[in-house]
């Protein structure tokens, strides 16, 4: 499901920001005693940060008529071209999302001519997905903005903070990928 940015919500639709306080109060009432409260707080902030990063990316990609999740699908197809045949179930496994979500993304991308689906010659029940020349052209047009947005996320960190953050971020990334069994 797509998230609305602040610009798309009217004043009567938007819930007021609560801040972290009410969440921490709820945590105190519901979290197991054995779980470190500071770790819970940092994990919650990381979860919010990931949501906010996706919102920033979606705002910057909006002029191209695409969201981060749809661009991610096109990038995956482009980077796997010529390596192996890509199936919807393979995409779902790789991205760690439901098959129905992949189908909805593929329908949206196919409607715009950015991907194509073909039945397998060996097994007619199997569908192979590939990026079209139009899809590749869009990705090439969008990537400079994508990379710029990725880089801008660290604008408020100085050189030393970036070094420490890179080390911590790499460690967390590896740990979480191992935990979910899915990697990029």
Secondary structure, DSSP 4 states (H G I P E B T S, - for coil): -PPPPGGGS-TTTSPPP--SHHHHHHHHHHS-TTS-HHHHHHHHHHHHHHHHHHHHHHHHHGGGT--HHHHHHHHHHHHTTTTS-B-HHHHHHHHT--HHHHHHHHHHHHHTTSEEEEE-SS-TT-EEEEE-HHHHHHHHHHHHHHHHHHHHTTTT--HHHHHHHHHHHHHHHHHHHHHHT---
